[in-house]
Structures are given as structure tokens and as C-alpha cells.
Amino acid sequence: MSLANQTAVTRRLEITPKAPPFPGDTDTPPAADEAGTGPALGTDAAPDAATGTVAAPDAATGIVAAPDAATGTDAATGTDAAPGAATGTSLGTVLDASAGRALPPTAVTAVLHAFGGRPRELPPRTVVFIGSTAALTGLPATHEGIPVRTAPSPAHALHLAHHELQAKTADLALVAGFQEPLGRAVTVQTLRRAAEAVAADDSVLGVLDFEGCAGPADEPILRPSRHSRRLTDPAAPRLLLWSGGNAAEEQRVRRELAPLLDGLFPEAFPALPTTMPCGQAPGPVRAGAVTTAERAPAAVAAARAGYAPRPRPVALLFPGQGSQHTAMAAGLYGREPVFTAAVDAVLELMGPEGPAIRADWLTDAPSLAIDDVRRAQPLLFAVDYGLGCMVLSWGIRPAAFLGHSAGELVAAVLAGVVPLSDAVAMMRERVVAAVRIPAGGMLAVAAGADTLRPYLRADVVIAAVNATSQTMLAGSTAPLADTAAALRADGHTVVTVPATSPFHSPAMAPASAAVERAYTGIPFRVPALPLYSGYTGDLLGPDDAVSPRFWARQITDPVLFQPALDQLLAADDMLLVEAGPRQTLTVFARRHRAVRLGASAAVPLLPARPTTPEADRHAVLTAACRLWQEGHQLKGEALARLWTCAAEAADPAPATRAGTPPVGVAS
């Protein structure tokens, strides 16, 4: 099942009091249901003693956490135990209040807080949809800055939410359905575009199927999301990870693996657990191997173990223009679900041009060359973003982000500065504006910026300071060619960067002005995680983060990658993971003194040059093995997708109505 144009239900809770109180009596708490199993989803949670409200059940398990008696917060998570605890409003009290003929404005507060969140923590384009067969008088058009839409039924609300999500006017929909008779049930669901939900490794309860609906009054079907199938190929490489509390224990685990691997049927090899021994916390002495079934015994015996009591924090690096190549990371597309969904999400947000971009990426005969700005920028963004999402799905929580040129926009998405939909729109504006600029290009020169200044002429400028004796120049075609000839005549090493536009030069000034106007109104936020900027050479400050002019000037301003890396590595010893093609940033980082001395390290996710799909997967597995040996905790089931998943859709699964969860799926 393709995720394109699909809407996913990611969370769902339902509260069913036993009976409504008399109209106007809003102080009576919800009673247990008729089976005597409690107020929500068959649980036995008691109402909070102070407020008479019930904590929202966990979406995955249906279990209600008891609220802290003193603070009204969930002891496990620290969030509001009752939906709306901050305002004294709960779904229970809303149900009581709604026992009359109309829903009160407090219904919106209850929906916003249904999952323990606060409006300022929700995505900028969050919309609340309230569907009720009762009158919806008095509800505001916006509440705490969040737009509110109303519908004459819960099913109609789902149709409206789906429409806005697919029209890209909303990024998150909170849908509440108040059933008749009021006071008996309320269902709150969170909806997202399906590809974006999978890319974010969000829980996906299912996707809404509107095909059989005659109109908005018909409730859509909730189908399980199955966009890949199991793959068992013993000849494909996979990851084996093991550990011990000390060196002797690691050797014991290794010895126990040997006879298991020797006597194992090859077909069973992909099904082995990713990490061993099973059922216990990993120890600090770690080893791993990327291997096939045939070579597994020898690979395990030859693997080197390391002691990693304190893993270095991970910083993700995202490359930009110049790193692209045909079929970059294509070996992951259709084989790693999170990466695939992330790329699809970006290309879907590209609109009608998305399918053509995907086709040119995956074919040997593209309609537009990969170095054309109309292909390079969208595909670099999609691949960088997909790799970043994939690493996050492994359980890695980066301590910092640093992007080079266009890669900074991907870093901004993952750091919480700008929503994905807006970032893709920003990138599209860059491309449209860049196409209007006369042709130009970029040069990579093995020399420092000071050495190169005498060679600058016309509009040729320093475009990027990447590392010691690693500088880029940019400018219009003719003057840049003259500069390259002069440099080569004097014995300098000069490489033409694969780019058709003179990015990071004054020639791009008209494009910068155009995109600045387009960026006005985008809901930028201060980074939620440290983001080092290649345009300030330092940690991104709050003023720059929310400035349309700052983001627009990235087209003309030089990239200060080396100064930004200096500041990043001065903050702490880091494990730098390059989430992008060609290993360009890895090469720059390995020239840094902190990396050369071993205090920090740099790890690429992809091969250094175009190669086979198998090599893409092998490189990713090798990087994951390095993260494990560094001491990071990894999700084995997420890693296993690299050797157990394929893109073909499974047979259609049984469906349920959206108002009831599928069998085996907790609300």
C-alpha cells in the first residue's frame, strides 16, 4: 500500500462515562461503564481525588496512569494527567457540560489537552476538528492560537481533517467526535499525512480509507498500514551485535554464538535477534559484524571488541549542493521503511513535480540531469532528511545538528525550527528563484581563503570555508572559468563542483530578495535542539532562527562550515554522523584537529562514490555497528528492517470503521 495521499491515525483515546448528569450539573465525575471496568477503554483507573477527572489512557496500551495527588501530573511522564489540567478542564467535565443541547467552548481545551500536550508544543499548523450531532454554538474559530473547525457529525469531521491534511493547509489534525446522546462518549484522534507519520517513526494505528464513502456523512474505513512486506534473503548482509559486562563475558557470548551460527539453516539467519544476549541490558564491552549467513561464523570470530563506558554524543551532519549523484541512497529506497516514507513525504510535498523528481533519481536516463538545481536541491533535501529520520528511528537522540549549505534546512527541520511542509516550500522557492539567475557554478580549491583572494575577479567570491586548505569559490560562468584557469596555471588543485547555479555569491542576490518575500509568514521557532549554523559559524541564535531574512540570505552568503565545526567540537567530544551522500563532510571533519587526535570521530552513512544498492545498505549497517560499538543503545527491531523489509505491498488487510480500532491494535 502506497502512503501517497494517505491520512494516518497515530493516536486515539475514547472515554465512555456510564451516564450523563442532569443538564447544567457539571460537577459530577464520569461514572464507570456498565461492565464496571472503569471510565476509559475497559481500564480501572479511578478519578483524580481533587478534580474528579480521569487521566488520558496511553494510546498504545489503553492503560490509564494514576494522576499525582499533589500536582495532578502523571508520575511517569510529568505531563498533565488530566486532559486540560492546566485550565481545570477535562474531557470528563466537558462530557458533563455537554449533556445539554450544545457543546461549550471548553470542549476545544479538552481536545487540545487530550494527550497531555500544550498548544505551544503542537506543530504550528495544528487544526482542531469537532464533529457533533448536537448544536455547536459558541465554539470559537480559534482557541489558544489553534484554528477550530466544526462539522455536523464525527464522520464529517474526519473527512474535513483528511481534506486539509492532503491540501497541505494542516500538518496535524486533532479530531473529536461527540456521539449522541451527548455525555456518553467522546473519541479524540490525531491524524497526520501517512508518509510523514512513518518518517517520524510515529505510532500508526491505521490509514483512513474513504473509497467506499458516498459522502461526508459516511464514516471512513480504518485499514492497517502495510506498505512493505517481510523479506528473508540469507545472502543479504545483516547486522549481528553482542556485548558483555567485561571482556571475559563478551568472549563467552561470542563462543556461544559460534555453534548457533554453524548449525543454523541459512533461511533462519535473517530472523536472528539483532543484539545478543537477549533479555538483558547491553554491557560496555561491545562488538559487531556486518555479514551474510555463509560468512557469519568467521565474521563473528574476527570481530574486534571495544570498551565503551560513556558514548560520545552524536551530531548529525547534512551535506548540500555538490554532494549529489545519480541514484544516491537508492539502495535504501523501498528497503528501509522510515527512509522510504521520509523521501516520499518530501516528494509528495513537492506537488506535481514530485513524481518526475523521483523518476529522474531512480533512472539511468533522467529527463533532467542530477546536477541541475531542479533535481539536486530537492533530492539532496529528501535524501538528507530520510537518512536523518532513519537514524532517529534507531533510538539515537542527537546532541546537535550542523548542515552545509542546503543541508542546513534539513537540520532546521529536525531541530524544530521549521515544519517539514514549510521547509520543502522554502526549498522549492529557492529552486524557482535560482533557475531565473544566469548560469554559473562553483569550484573546490585545495587552498586557504587568504591564498585565493588575489584570484577573485568580477562576481567570483569565497563561497565556502570547509576545512584547512579546502575552500570553495562561486560566480558567473565566464569569470569563474577565468579564475579556474589562473589557479591551475599557478599549480593549484581545482575541482569543478557539480552545480549549475552560482550559490553563495552576489550573483544570487535577486533570488535572495525573492525568497525573502516568500518566507514572510512562515512559523519559524527557536531551535528545540542545538543547531550550529554554517552561515554564522556558531550556534544558531533565536533572532536568526526566526528571521526570514537570515534564511533567504543563505543563497548569497558564504558557508562557514569550518568555524561552525570548530564551535561544535569545542562544546564536547562528538561522534559526527554524516547523513548524506559522498562522505564530503566526513572528509572535512577528519581534517579537524579534534578528530585527528581521536577526541572526536566522523562516521559516514553512505559510500564515498556512486556504487550498487547493496553497497548503500552495507554502508548504513557499518555505521550502525559503529554507533553500537561507541556505546549507544539501538532499537534492534528498527535496524532489522534493513534486511527484513521490501517495498512490495502485502495483501489487503481486514478493515474496521475509524470509530473502532482494528483487532490487535490498542486505542
BALUMTOR-618344 format. One record per residue (C-alpha): residue in three letters; z, y, x. Coordinates in pm, whole numbers, padded with zeros to 5 digits, always signed. Each point is the difference from the previous one (the first is absolute). Example, Ala and Ser with C-alpha at 12.3 -4.5 7.8 and 13.67 -1.06 7.14 Angstrom:
REM BALUMTOR-618344
ALA+00780-00450+01230/SER-00066+00344+00137/
This chain:
REM BALUMTOR-618344
MET+00000+00000+00000/SER-00105+00332+00149/LEU+00264+00274-00002/ALA-00259+00274-00051/ASN+00069+00207-00312/GLN+00301-00218-00080/THR+00341+00131-00107/ALA+00306-00192+00118/VAL+00343-00024-00156/THR+00240+00016+00293/ARG+00339+00016-00172/ARG+00129-00061-00349/LEU+00333+00007-00174/GLU+00099-00044-00361/ILE+00326+00082-00173/THR+00068-00153-00337/PRO+00321+00108-00173/LYS+00128-00212-00287/ALA-00020+00267-00268/PRO-00039+00377-00021/PRO+00292+00219-00107/PHE-00017+00236-00293/PRO-00231+00299+00046/GLY+00169+00277+00193/ASP+00264-00230+00150/THR-00093+00010+00371/ASP+00330-00119+00144/THR-00024-00368-00089/PRO-00104-00214+00300/PRO-00273-00262-00036/ALA+00133-00331-00123/ALA-00082-00344+00131/ASP-00302-00169-00145/GLU+00020-00267-00267/ALA+00018-00281+00255/GLY+00307+00161+00153/THR-00165+00019+00341/GLY+00034+00371+00062/PRO-00195+00316-00052/ALA-00297-00050+00231/LEU-00233-00291+00065/GLY+00254-00271-00073/THR+00252+00126+00256/ASP+00373+00031-00048/ALA+00064+00339+00156/ALA+00271+00206-00161/PRO-00041+00367-00088/ASP+00141+00251+00246/ALA+00359+00074-00102/ALA-00040+00373+00040/THR-00339+00054-00163/GLY-00059-00301-00221/THR-00342-00049+00162/VAL-00155-00298+00171/ALA-00158-00006+00345/ALA-00372-00058+00015/PRO-00082-00363+00082/ASP-00170-00086+00326/ALA-00375-00023-00067/ALA-00044-00316+00204/THR+00298-00200-00126/GLY+00103+00150-00330/ILE+00359+00022+00129/VAL+00206+00303-00086/ALA+00223+00139+00274/ALA+00343+00112-00107/PRO+00045+00375+00047/ASP+00270+00132+00227/ALA+00289+00105-00222/ALA+00079+00312+00197/THR-00347+00133+00078/GLY-00233-00156-00255/THR-00225-00125+00281/ASP-00132-00343+00078/ALA+00221-00139+00273/ALA-00292-00186+00159/THR-00254+00280+00013/GLY+00193+00323-00033/THR-00235+00117-00275/ASP+00091+00106-00350/ALA+00114-00315-00174/ALA-00074+00140-00342/PRO-00346+00145-00055/GLY+00067+00369-00018/ALA+00351-00009+00146/ALA-00061+00336+00159/THR-00049+00161-00340/GLY+00230-00213-00211/THR-00300-00153-00174/SER-00075-00372-00023/LEU-00251-00216-00175/GLY+00287-00131-00206/THR+00099+00343-00126/VAL-00364+00091-00061/LEU-00034-00307-00216/ASP+00306+00108-00191/ALA-00136+00351-00042/SER-00337-00136-00105/ALA+00146-00188-00291/GLY-00117+00289-00216/ARG-00363+00081-00064/ALA-00085+00184+00326/LEU+00048-00049+00373/PRO+00212+00263+00177/PRO-00106+00176+00324/THR+00261-00210+00182/ALA-00244-00291-00037/VAL-00205+00147+00284/THR+00303+00024+00228/ALA+00082-00361-00074/VAL-00352-00112+00093/LEU+00002+00198+00325/HIS+00331-00154+00103/ALA-00064-00348-00137/PHE-00040-00152+00345/GLY+00271+00200+00176/GLY-00241+00258+00142/ARG-00001+00378-00020/PRO-00299+00220-00082/ARG-00016+00149+00350/GLU-00027-00353+00144/LEU-00300-00092-00217/PRO-00362+00050+00113/PRO-00131+00352-00070/ARG-00245-00125-00264/THR+00246-00194-00212/VAL-00056+00017-00377/VAL+00232-00123-00275/PHE-00161-00162-00305/ILE+00212-00056-00310/GLY-00138-00211-00280/SER+00190-00024-00325/THR-00082-00072-00361/ALA+00272+00250-00093/ALA-00050+00374+00001/LEU-00012+00154+00348/THR+00110+00349-00089/GLY+00173+00219+00253/LEU-00113-00181+00314/PRO-00098+00244+00279/ALA-00345+00010+00160/THR+00173-00017+00339/HIS+00348-00110+00097/GLU+00154+00074+00340/GLY-00350+00077+00121/ILE-00145-00331-00124/PRO-00279+00011-00265/VAL+00079-00180-00325/ARG-00263-00160-00224/THR+00071-00141-00345/ALA-00179-00270-00196/PRO+00036-00142-00353/SER+00085-00349+00127/PRO+00109-00181+00321/ALA-00346-00161+00026/HIS-00169+00339-00028/ALA+00225+00129+00281/LEU-00122-00281+00227/HIS-00362+00092-00074/LEU+00068+00367+00084/ALA+00178-00091+00323/HIS-00283-00229+00110/HIS-00256+00271-00072/GLU+00183+00264+00205/LEU+00059-00236+00291/GLN-00364-00099+00017/ALA-00109+00364-00042/LYS+00219+00075+00307/THR+00195+00269-00188/ALA+00320-00205+00039/ASP+00123-00218+00287/LEU+00303-00151-00173/ALA+00054-00049-00373/LEU+00339-00061-00158/VAL-00067-00144-00345/ALA+00270-00034-00263/GLY-00060-00181-00326/PHE+00246+00058-00284/GLN-00044-00271-00260/GLU+00081+00010-00371/PRO+00267-00001-00120/LEU+00116+00263+00245/GLY+00317-00091+00180/ARG-00096-00363+00040/ALA-00209-00007+00317/VAL-00149+00213+00273/THR-00228-00126+00273/VAL-00064+00207+00311/GLN-00279-00096+00241/THR-00137+00151+00317/LEU-00379-00008+00038/ARG-00214+00064+00308/ARG-00360-00055+00101/ALA+00004-00366+00097/ALA-00153+00028+00348/GLU+00247+00271+00098/ALA+00292-00206-00128/VAL-00104-00303+00207/ALA-00065+00222+00303/ALA+00353+00139-00027/ASP+00131-00359-00023/ASP+00147+00091-00337/SER+00108-00269-00243/VAL-00288-00063-00237/LEU+00100-00168-00325/GLY-00360-00009-00116/VAL-00308+00207-00082/LEU-00087+00138-00341/ASP-00309-00145-00166/PHE-00149+00229-00264/GLU-00317-00202-00054/GLY+00104-00148-00332/CYS+00138+00322-00144/ALA-00193+00140-00295/GLY+00180+00332+00034/PRO+00311+00170+00136/ALA+00218-00157-00266/ASP-00063-00345+00154/GLU+00242-00106+00269/PRO-00168-00093+00332/ILE+00045-00341+00154/LEU+00218-00029+00311/ARG-00169-00239+00241/PRO+00144-00122+00330/SER-00168+00169+00296/ARG-00188-00265+00198/HIS-00245+00163+00235/SER+00006-00267+00274/ARG+00027-00376+00029/ARG+00179-00236+00234/LEU-00184-00099+00316/THR+00086-00302+00218/ASP-00207-00006+00315/PRO+00168-00186+00289/ALA-00263+00136+00240/ALA+00104+00360-00076/PRO+00262+00154+00230/ARG+00343+00066-00141/LEU+00334+00127+00122/LEU+00297-00218+00094/LEU+00324+00187+00070/TRP+00335-00140+00106/SER+00326+00124+00147/GLY+00348-00092+00118/GLY+00338+00158+00051/ASN-00038-00056+00374/ALA-00251-00150+00242/ALA+00132-00356-00042/GLU-00023+00020-00377/GLU-00356+00136+00015/GLN-00098-00292+00224/ARG+00158-00243-00246/VAL-00202+00145-00289/ARG-00314-00023+00212/ARG+00070-00368+00077/GLU+00050-00072-00370/LEU-00335+00162-00078/ALA-00191-00221+00245/PRO+00016-00335-00188/LEU-00052+00176-00334/LEU-00324+00155+00122/ASP-00115-00318+00176/GLY+00029-00213-00315/LEU-00111+00257-00256/PHE-00316-00044-00205/PRO-00229+00295+00090/GLU-00039+00092-00368/ALA+00376+00058-00022/PHE+00010+00235+00299/PRO-00071+00322-00195/ALA+00287-00081-00238/LEU+00269-00013+00269/PRO+00259+00280-00023/THR-00082+00308+00205/THR+00343+00021+00164/MET+00228-00281+00120/PRO+00264-00122-00030/CYS-00002+00050-00375/GLY+00297+00120-00197/GLN+00179+00195+00270/ALA-00017+00349+00145/PRO-00229+00039+00304/GLY+00169+00013+00337/PRO-00060+00250+00281/VAL-00189-00248+00221/ARG-00347-00017-00146/ALA-00338-00158+00061/GLY-00323-00044-00189/ALA-00354-00129+00018/VAL-00332+00074-00166/THR-00166-00338-00024/THR-00204-00252-00196/ALA+00124-00340-00113/GLU-00176-00179+00287/ARG+00147+00225+00270/ALA+00344+00053-00152/PRO+00205-00243+00216/ALA-00137+00145+00324/ALA+00030+00359-00125/VAL+00366-00043-00096/ALA+00080-00164+00333/ALA-00168+00281+00197/ALA+00146+00294-00199/ARG+00227+00238+00187/ALA+00335+00090-00154/GLY+00162+00341+00024/TYR+00342+00147-00065/ALA-00008+00282-00258/PRO+00351+00104-00107/ARG-00112+00350-00104/PRO-00360+00051-00113/ARG-00163+00329+00087/PRO-00089+00207-00308/VAL-00362-00023-00113/ALA-00228+00305-00010/LEU-00338-00042-00167/LEU-00300+00169+00163/PHE-00316+00072-00200/PRO-00330+00071+00182/GLY-00267+00240-00120/GLN-00368+00085+00041/GLY-00158-00186+00290/SER+00190-00326-00044/GLN-00220-00130-00281/HIS-00248-00285+00038/THR-00204-00221-00231/ALA+00208-00258-00189/MET+00324+00125+00153/ALA+00288-00214-00134/ALA-00245-00182-00230/GLY+00162-00329+00102/LEU+00308+00106-00199/TYR-00189+00108-00311/GLY+00021-00272-00262/ARG+00247-00197+00213/GLU+00310+00222+00008/PRO+00084+00112-00356/VAL+00194+00317+00081/PHE-00262+00127+00245/THR-00278-00088-00246/ALA+00173+00175-00289/ALA+00069+00310+00212/VAL-00364+00031+00106/ASP-00113-00057-00359/ALA+00246+00264-00123/VAL-00144+00260+00239/LEU-00361-00085-00083/GLU+00076+00002-00372/LEU+00143+00351+00039/MET-00326+00099+00173/GLY-00170-00025-00339/PRO-00368-00098-00039/GLU-00054+00007+00378/GLY+00267-00266+00060/PRO-00217-00311-00050/ALA-00272+00139+00231/ILE+00259+00070+00270/ARG+00134-00355-00030/ALA-00351-00144+00015/ASP-00090+00197+00314/TRP+00325-00113+00162/LEU-00066-00369-00056/THR-00375-00022+00061/ASP-00210-00021+00315/ALA-00255+00240-00147/PRO+00191+00299-00145/SER-00175+00275-00193/LEU+00203+00252+00202/ALA+00111-00068+00357/ILE+00370-00054+00055/ASP+00017+00309+00226/ASP-00124+00228-00278/VAL+00295+00208-00118/ARG-00064-00124-00356/ARG+00084-00352+00115/ALA+00225+00044+00304/GLN+00268+00212-00165/PRO+00042-00197-00327/LEU-00005-00337+00176/LEU+00239+00106+00275/PHE+00238+00130-00264/ALA-00028-00323-00202/VAL+00043-00232+00299/ASP+00287+00201+00152/TYR+00176+00013-00336/GLY-00057-00370-00064/LEU+00143-00099+00337/GLY+00300+00227-00049/CYS+00072-00152-00343/MET-00037-00350+00142/VAL+00259+00066+00273/LEU+00240+00147-00257/SER-00044-00311-00216/TRP+00128-00210+00292/GLY+00336+00171-00037/ILE-00047+00250+00284/ARG+00152+00342-00071/PRO-00154+00247+00247/ALA+00224+00258+00161/ALA-00291+00245+00042/PHE-00371+00058-00056/LEU-00261+00167+00221/GLY-00365+00039-00091/HIS-00294+00117+00209/SER-00241+00237-00176/ALA-00090-00154-00337/GLY+00272-00260+00059/GLU+00264+00266-00061/LEU-00092+00004-00368/VAL+00077-00373-00026/ALA+00331+00062+00178/ALA+00074+00274-00252/VAL-00049-00242-00293/LEU+00238-00261+00143/ALA+00254+00267+00097/GLY+00009+00127-00359/VAL-00167+00338+00058/VAL-00292-00049-00238/PRO-00086-00266-00262/LEU-00283-00240+00082/SER-00223+00136-00276/ASP+00031+00355+00134/ALA-00047-00110+00360/VAL-00326-00175-00090/ALA-00111+00314-00184/MET+00086+00205+00311/MET-00204-00233+00218/ARG-00294+00021-00241/GLU+00012+00380+00014/ARG-00006-00017+00380/VAL-00307-00220-00007/VAL-00185+00215-00252/ALA+00077+00314+00200/ALA-00087-00162+00334/VAL-00345-00110-00121/ARG-00092+00365-00058/ILE+00072+00091+00365/PRO-00292-00018+00250/ALA-00003-00316+00207/GLY+00229-00025+00297/GLY+00209-00253+00182/MET+00284-00083+00235/LEU+00041-00113+00360/ALA+00277-00198+00168/VAL+00049+00109+00361/ALA+00220-00159+00269/ALA+00153+00330+00108/GLY+00281+00235-00095/ALA-00044+00301-00227/ASP+00045+00249+00285/THR-00274-00167+00203/LEU-00241+00019-00294/ARG+00048+00365-00099/PRO-00264+00135+00244/TYR-00260-00224-00168/LEU+00055+00135-00351/ARG-00293+00200-00138/ALA-00115+00139-00337/ASP+00209-00174-00270/VAL+00105-00296+00218/VAL+00382-00025+00012/ILE+00286-00231+00089/ALA+00018-00223-00309/ALA+00280-00239+00097/VAL+00256-00054+00275/ASN+00055-00375-00015/ALA+00161-00102+00329/THR+00011+00092+00365/SER-00363+00053+00104/GLN-00119-00098-00350/THR-00144+00299-00187/MET-00254+00046-00277/LEU-00249+00282-00043/ALA-00184+00099-00318/GLY-00275+00239-00097/SER-00350+00042-00138/THR-00270-00238+00119/ALA-00191+00213+00254/PRO+00292+00165+00183/LEU+00191-00330+00004/ALA-00297-00175+00163/ASP-00015+00272+00267/THR+00372-00040+00066/ALA-00034-00378+00031/ALA-00286+00037+00249/ALA+00199+00243+00214/LEU+00304-00228+00003/ARG-00200-00307+00096/ALA-00177+00196+00273/ASP+00341+00076+00150/GLY+00104-00364-00007/HIS+00219-00005-00309/THR+00010-00303-00226/VAL-00126+00104-00343/VAL-00029-00220-00311/THR-00161+00113-00324/VAL+00241-00050-00288/PRO-00161-00159-00309/ALA+00009+00306-00224/THR-00267+00207-00172/SER+00217+00307-00069/PRO+00166+00241+00247/PHE+00356-00061-00123/HIS+00282+00203+00154/SER-00227+00286+00101/PRO-00073+00351-00139/ALA-00332-00132-00130/MET+00201-00163-00281/ALA+00161+00331-00116/PRO-00206+00028-00322/ALA+00103-00355-00092/SER+00366+00083+00068/ALA-00013+00298-00236/ALA-00162-00210-00273/VAL+00255-00281+00013/GLU+00292+00242+00009/ARG-00106+00128-00340/ALA-00030-00358-00125/TYR+00345-00093+00134/THR+00176+00271-00199/GLY+00208-00162-00272/ILE+00043-00337+00172/PRO+00368-00106-00035/PHE+00094-00022+00369/ARG+00356-00103+00083/VAL+00222+00011+00307/PRO-00030-00332+00192/ALA+00242-00269-00111/LEU-00038-00164+00342/PRO-00060+00159+00342/LEU-00365+00101+00038/TYR-00119+00124+00339/SER-00302+00227-00029/GLY-00293+00002+00237/TYR-00061+00361-00100/THR+00341+00142+00091/GLY+00073-00249+00278/ASP+00345-00052-00152/LEU+00190-00124-00303/LEU-00167+00134-00314/GLY+00213+00277-00148/PRO+00055+00063-00372/ASP-00204+00322-00008/ASP-00309-00161+00152/ALA+00038-00315-00211/VAL-00042+00190-00327/SER-00260+00251+00122/PRO-00361-00048-00120/ARG-00110+00219+00292/PHE+00164-00234+00253/TRP-00189-00301-00135/ALA-00326+00193-00032/ARG+00012+00128+00358/GLN+00009-00355+00136/ILE-00379+00008-00018/THR-00018+00282+00255/ASP+00324-00028+00200/PRO+00030-00217+00313/VAL+00186-00331-00012/LEU+00307+00004+00224/PHE+00059-00374+00006/GLN+00160-00012+00345/PRO+00262+00270-00074/ALA+00081-00165-00333/LEU+00041-00339+00170/ASP+00224+00165+00261/GLN+00231+00123-00275/LEU-00004-00333-00182/LEU+00093-00201+00311/ALA+00261+00256+00100/ALA+00184-00070-00325/ASP+00049-00372+00073/ASP-00150-00302+00170/MET-00268-00118-00243/LEU-00227-00290-00080/LEU-00327+00178-00077/VAL-00225-00195-00238/GLU-00357+00125-00033/ALA-00118-00050-00358/GLY-00372+00048+00048/PRO-00311-00124+00180/ARG-00098-00002+00371/GLN+00344+00041+00166/THR-00082+00359+00101/LEU+00352+00130-00061/THR+00151-00308+00166/VAL-00193+00085+00317/PHE+00125+00360-00013/ALA+00359-00113-00063/ARG-00004-00248+00289/ARG-00074+00290+00235/HIS+00325+00167-00106/ARG+00283-00015+00252/ALA+00248-00146-00254/VAL-00237-00290-00071/ARG-00093-00056+00366/LEU+00369-00026+00087/GLY+00062-00250-00281/ALA+00238+00214-00204/SER-00254+00007-00283/ALA-00297-00225-00074/ALA-00333+00021-00186/VAL-00147-00277-00216/PRO-00345+00007-00169/LEU-00068-00167-00333/LEU-00376-00047+00051/PRO-00232-00099+00286/ALA-00122+00259+00252/ARG-00366-00042-00098/PRO-00209-00134-00289/THR+00030-00376-00020/THR+00037-00283-00255/PRO+00209-00012-00319/GLU+00207-00274+00159/ALA+00081+00232+00290/ASP+00127+00264-00244/ARG+00245-00246-00152/HIS+00104-00134+00340/ALA+00075+00352+00125/VAL+00215+00075-00305/LEU+00193-00325+00041/THR+00055+00077+00368/ALA+00141+00342-00089/ALA+00231-00156-00261/CYS+00119-00249+00262/ARG+00081+00291+00231/LEU+00204+00170-00273/TRP+00193-00323-00049/GLN+00067-00039+00370/GLU+00114+00361+00008/GLY+00278-00101-00241/HIS-00130+00135-00332/GLN+00062-00189-00323/LEU-00329-00103-00161/LYS-00078-00136-00345/GLY-00143-00344+00060/GLU-00170-00024-00339/ALA-00181+00330+00063/LEU-00124-00113+00342/ALA-00112-00335-00140/ARG-00256+00175-00219/LEU-00212+00042+00314/TRP-00070-00373+00015/THR+00060-00115-00358/CYS-00200+00251-00212/ALA-00367+00049-00082/ALA-00165+00261-00217/GLU-00153-00220-00272/ALA+00162+00040-00339/ALA+00198-00283-00150/ASP-00066-00146-00342/PRO+00106+00228-00283/ALA+00373-00020-00062/PRO+00176-00022-00335/ALA+00056+00340-00154/THR+00278+00162-00200/ARG+00030+00318-00194/ALA+00117+00298+00206/GLY+00319+00019-00203/THR+00114-00342+00126/PRO+00008-00118+00363/PRO-00207-00301+00113/VAL+00174-00333+00026/GLY+00192-00015+00326/VAL-00003+00377+00050/ALA+00325+00186-00044/SER-00008+00332-00173/
